[in-house]
Amino acid sequence: MTGKRGKPSGKPTGKRGQPTGKPTGKLPFPDAALVAYGKAHPGTGLTIGVVLELEGPPPGWRQLDASLRPVAELLGTGPSDGGPWTGADGNAEAAPERGLTDVAHEALARPLEPHRWSCSTVAGLPGGTSALVWRADHRLLDGAGVVGVLAALTGALGPDAHGPDAHGPGALGPGAHGLGAHGPGAATASPARAEPWRARGALHRAVTDPLRAAWLCGTPLLERSRGSAAEAAGDPPATLSYACAETDLGLLRGIARRHGTTVNDVYLAALSGALRAQPQLHGPDGQMRALVPVNVRGPGDAAVLRNRHIPLRIPLPVAEPDAGRRLSLVAARTAGRARALRHPLVRAVFRSVPAVAGGWCFERYFDPGRATLLASNVRGPSSPLVVAGRRVLRILPLNFLPAGHRLSTVLATAQGRAVAGFTTTEPRSAAESFAAAWLGELRVLATAGPWGRVQAAGVDATASPAASAR
């Protein structure tokens, strides 16, 4: 099904007249770019999503069907298996000692059809809880779109669904800036709507921000790759490992306030510290360049769940030995960059990028010789969440691993908690060690003053091996 003037309607139909979720007509950037990237790397799973721990046993299929119906309407497609709601796992029973991170680890191994999504439940987790696994192909939506789905799934679309703070340049996540009380736009809106274009200095930024955005977007496309052609064309192995680290969101906010930075800066600085002891994860030249997706939704597409982001490359200071200094360097490298990419003129330019050029752009953006780490940041609802009458206890984010990469990360903040998910080609024990190292870096930052002075601070943080054993 195609809308007027060849524009994608978002609700095409398959052989039996059922919606497939695969758009027709001309695709905007980066939707077209991700479609081309997926075709060029068929062995790369573009799976993103969330794993929810629910209080008590999993909901019955009638309850879950009622909760998922708004999701199917928003996405214009049903589950990947064509059933009323179940995914490949169905309502499975957890094995002894199987925790929530085990469920997330196994979810990455299950294939998912392009442009489709899947929902499954797992019963019998430690403590009598259950899990709900919601996964989607990245060509269907982006991280902010997943938050919109989560809001629809839980009914958290009210005006107080999100906290007051935006997380900075990496925040794919939403903010309810200037939005109505209901609708998916409340869960996908970019901080762009709060940018002070008419404030002091706006005239200067109106000229410099588009130029800066051209430099930020053009440099990764034009520079020489630092890796070999084999690395750039390689697909990740069939087996991926997953681990996560969880802490109180107040810890990251406190560090950000103390150092005058953002939650996203703290997240990236902790990644930089954790990567210092992982040279096998560094780039071909020993450097780390994070690819941070920036939500660029504007007033005209605030409610769009599909891909509306631009990758922003941030060099990580892994060679800097001082944690406070690493945070300062990250903050200096991110300052003003997201605002430049959200300039209305930049969005207009990207909307006009031809579909053929979009695929070429993403090939170079994700080239492991140009960027070595995909680091997403998704802000979810701050209010308590309920799915089909079950209280949501924890949320684990899932992120895809680009072809040729060895690590991708995603920070998800919701219900006052911050969870970092790590997808890697390394063994699972190594992934869990990295998650613990990331938390260790947060502890160091929590005790370091703005100029590197050590202060007393309490830290409440747990890594996935302990956190998953409820």
N, C-alpha and C positions, 0 to 999 in steps of 0.2 A: 504494500500500500504506500503510495507516494502522495505527499501534499502538493500544494500549488507551486508552480514554476520549478518543479523538479526537486524541491526541498525534501529531505527525509522526514517522514511522519513519525518515526519511532515505533510504529506498530505494524510492520509488514507481516504477511501471513505465509504459512508453509503450504505443503501439499494438501492438507486437510482443512485449510482455512484457519488454522490455529496460529496465534501470534508467535513469532520466532525471536523477536528482539533484535534481529539483524536489520539495520536501517537500509533503505534504498534511496536512490537519488544521490545528489552531491553531498559528500560528507565534509563537515568543517574540520579544520585543524584543531586539536590533535586526534580526533576520532579517526580520520583517514590515515594518519601516521601510525597509530597503533594497529589498525587493520593490516597495513602494509608490513609492519614489523612482525606481526604474528605469522603472516604468510611466508616471510623470509626466514623465520626461525620456528618451524613447526614443532621442534622438540622442546621449545621453551614454554612452560606453563605460565600463562598470564593470569593466575588465580590470585584474587584478593578477597578479603572478607573478614569475618569476626567469628570467634568461638565464645559463646556465652555460657557461664555456669549458672544454672537455675536452682532455686531452692526447691528441694523435694524431688519427686519423680517427674519425668518429662510429661508435658501436656498431651492429652489425647488428640487424635487426628482431627476431630471436629473443632476443638479449640484452636489448634494450630492453623487449620485451614482458614478460620475466621481472621486470624492475625495476619496471615500471609496474603490474603486477598488484596488488601491495599498495596502490598509490595508488587504483586503481579500487574496491577493496574498502572502503577507508576512506571514500571520498567517495560510494559507492553509485551511481556513474555512470561510463560509459566516456567516451572522447574525444568532442569535439564533432562530428567527422565520421563517427562510428560505426564507424570502422575499428579494427583491432587496436591501433594505437598512433599512427599518423602524424597530424599536423595538416595545416593548409592548405599549409605549406611543404614537407612531406615531408622527404626527404633531399636538400636543394638544394645546389647548388655555389655557393660564394661568388664574387662578381665580384672582379676585381683590386682590391687596396687596400681591400677591404671588411673592416672590423674588427668587434670584438664590439659596440661601441656602435652601429654601423650596423645590426647584427642587431636590437638592442633597439629602436632607432628605428623600424625597419620593422614590428616586432611590434605596436606600438601602433596601426598603421594597419589591421591585419587584424581584421575583425569576429569576434565570438565570440557563440555562442548563449547566451541566459540560462540560468543554473544548470548550465552545462557547462564543460569544461576541454579544453585542447588541448596536445599535445606534438609538437614538430617538431625536426629536426636540420639543421644547415648545415655542410657540409664545406668544406675549402680555405681556412681563415682564415690570415692571416699567421703564419709560424712552423710551419705544418703542423698547427695545432690545429683543433678543430671546436667547434660551439656546439650546445647543447640548450636549446630555448625551451619553458618550461612556463608556460602562462597559464591563468587561470581567471576566471570571472565572480564578482564580489564577492558576489553573492547566494548563492553556494555555500559560501564560507568567508571568513575574514578573514586578516590578516597573520600572526597566530600559527598559524592553520591552514595557511598556505603553508609555514611552517617545519616543521610536523608532516608535511606532504607531502614536503618536502625530506628530512627525516629518514627517512621510509619509503622514498623513492626511493634514498637512499644507504646505508640500513642503519645510520644514525647514531642509534640509539635506546638506546645504552648509558648507564651512569651518568655517564660522563665526557664526554658529548656537548656539554656547555655549560660556559662559563667560570663563575667564581665570582661575577661582579659582575652585579647588575641595573642597568639603565640609567636608572631614574628614572621619572617620571610618564608619559612618552610611550612607554614600552617596551611595545609590543604583543608583543614577543618573549618567549621562554620562559625559565624558570629551572627546574632540576630539584629545586626545594625540596621535600624530603620525599616524592619520588615513587619508585616502583619503578624497576628498572633498564631495563625495556622497555615498549613501548607508546607510542601517540601522545601520551599525557598527559605524557611526559617532554619533549615538544617544544612543548607548548602551554600549560603551566601558568603561571598568573599569579604574580607575586611576592606576591599576597595571602596565600598559604599561609605566608609567612614573616613576616607582619605581627605585631608583638609585642603582641597584644591583652591579654595578661595581664601585660605589663611595667609599669614605673612610668608613671603617667599614663593607664593604659588606661581607668580609670573616667571620667576627664575626657573622653577621646576618644570613649568610648561615647555621650556626649551631644552633643559638639560636632561630631564627624565627620558624622553624618547631617544635622545642620543645615547644615553647610558644603556638603555634597553637594547638598542641596536648593537652596541659593543658586547653586552652580556650574552645576547643570543647568537651573534655572529662569530665571536671568537672560537667557540667550540666547533663550529661548522667548518671554519677555514684553516685552522691550524693543523699541523702534521700529527698523525697518530703516533703515540709513543710505544704502541704494542705491535706485535706481528699480525699479519693478515689472518693467520690461523686462530689467534686469540680472538680477533674481532668477529670471526665467522663462527666460532665454536658455540655449541649449545651446552647448557648445564647437564650433568648426568641425571639419570632417572631418579636417583635417591638424593633427597634434600633433607637437611636437618633443621629442626626448629627448637628454639629456646626463648625464654622471655624473662624479663626482670620487672618487678613491680614495686612501687613505692607510693608514698602520699604525694599528691600534686602540690601540696603546700611546701614540700621540700624544694622542688624546682622553682616555684614562685619566690620562695625566700631567697634562694641563691641569686635569682635574676634581679630582685630588688636590691640586694646588697651590692651587687656589681654594676647596677644600672644597665642591665641587658634584658633579653627576653628569654622565655622558657625554651624557645627553639635554639637560641644560642647556647644555653646550658646543655641541652640535649646533644648538640653537635660537639661541644667542647668535651663532654664526657666520652663521646665516641672517639675523639682524637686521642684522649688519654688511654683508653682501652686498646686502641690500635697500636700504640707504641710497642707493645710486647708481642705483636702479631705481624712480623715482617712478611709472612707468606700471604697475607691479605693485602699488602701494599701494591701499588701499581708497578708497571714495568720499570719505571725510573725511580722506584722507592718512595714516590709521593702518593698522597691520598687526595682524590678530588671527589667530593660528594656531589651527587646530582639530587637537588632538592626540588620537588614539584611545588609550584606556587599556584594557588587558586586564583584565577583571574576572572571569575564571574562578575559580571556587571549588572546594572539595573535591569537589562533586557533579558538576561538568562539566569537570574538568581535561583529559579526553581528547577533548572535543568540538572538532571542526575548524570548525564553523560559526561564525557571527558572535557573539562574546561580548565586546563592547567598548562603551564609552561615550565619546562625544566630549567632550573637555575644551578649553575655549577659553583661550588664553594670549595676552594683548597683548604684542607684541614691541616692545622699546624702540628703534625705528629712528631716533628723533630724537636719541638719546644719542651724542655723538661719540667717547667713550672706550670702547675695546673691553673693558677690565677692568670698567668700570662697567656696560656692557651685560650682561656675564655675571652680575654681582651682582644686577642688576634681574631677569633671567630666573630666577635661583635663588630670589629672594624671591617671585616670582609663581607658581612651581611647588611650593614647599615644602608638603608635607602634603596637596596636592590629590588626588593619585592615591590616597593612603591613604584619604582620605575617601570616594572613589568606590568603593573596594573593601570598604567596610564591609558585613558580611553583611546588615544591614537594607536598605541601598541596593540590593543585588542582588535581594533579595526584592521590593522595590517595583518594580524594572524588569521582573521576571518577570511581574508582574501588569498591566503596561501593555497596554491593549487594542490590537489590531492597527491599528484605524483611527487611534488617537492616535499610534501609532509613525510612520506616514507623515507626519503633520503635524509631529511633532517634528523629523524629519530634514530636512524642507523648510526649517524655520527654522534648524536647526543649520548646514546647508550654504548658506543664503542668503548670496550674496556681499556683501550689505549688512550682515551681522552677523559673518561670518568670511571672511577673504580668502585664506587659505592652509591647505591640508591638509598637515600635517607628521607623517608616521608614523615610527615607530622600531621596527625588528624585529630581535630578537637571535637569531641562528642558531647552529648547532653550532660549537664552537671547535676540534674535532678535525678532522684531514684527512678529506676526503670523496672517495668513489669511486662513480661511476655506471657500471654495466655493465662493470666492469673498467677504466674510464678515470678517471684522477685529475682531480679538479675543480681547475682552476687559478685561476679567478676567478668571482665571483658578482655579477651586476648585478640590482638590484631594479626591478620595474615597479610604478607606482602609478597609480591612475585620477585623472582630473581632474573634479571636480564641475561641474555646470552653472553657467555664468556666471563661473567662476573662470579665472584666467590662469596659475596656477602651483600645482603640488603637488609635494611632496618626500617622500622616504622614505630613512631611514638604515638600512642593513643591515650587521650585524657578524657575521662568520663567519670561521673559520680564521685568526684574528688580524688580519684586515683590516677596515676600515670603508669602505663605499661609499655615497655619497649619490647617489640618482637624482633627476633633475629632469624633470618633464613640464610642458610649457608651450605656450601658444598663440603665443609669440614665435617668430621664425625660429630655426633650429637654431644658427646662429652666435651668437645672443644667449643661447641656452641654454648653450652651451659657455663663453661669457664669464662667465655667472653661476656655473657650476661652478668655474671658475678663481678667481672672487672669493670663493667660499665657502672654498676652500683657503687663499687669502690671509688670510682672517680667522682661520683656525686658526693660521697662522704668527704672526700678531700676538698671539693669545692665548697661544701657546707661549713668547713672549718677554716677556710682561707678568706682573709679580708680582701677588699678591692685591690690592695697593693701587695698581696701575697702574705699578709700577716695571719697568723693562726689564731682563731677565736674558738671559744667553746660553743658547741652546737650539738643538739640531739638529732639523731637520724633514725628513722624507722623505714627500713627497706628490706626486701626479701627477694632472692633470686628464684628462678623457676623451680629448681629441684625441691626447695623447701616449701615454696608457695603452693606448688601443685599438690602437696600431700595434705589435704584438708582433713 
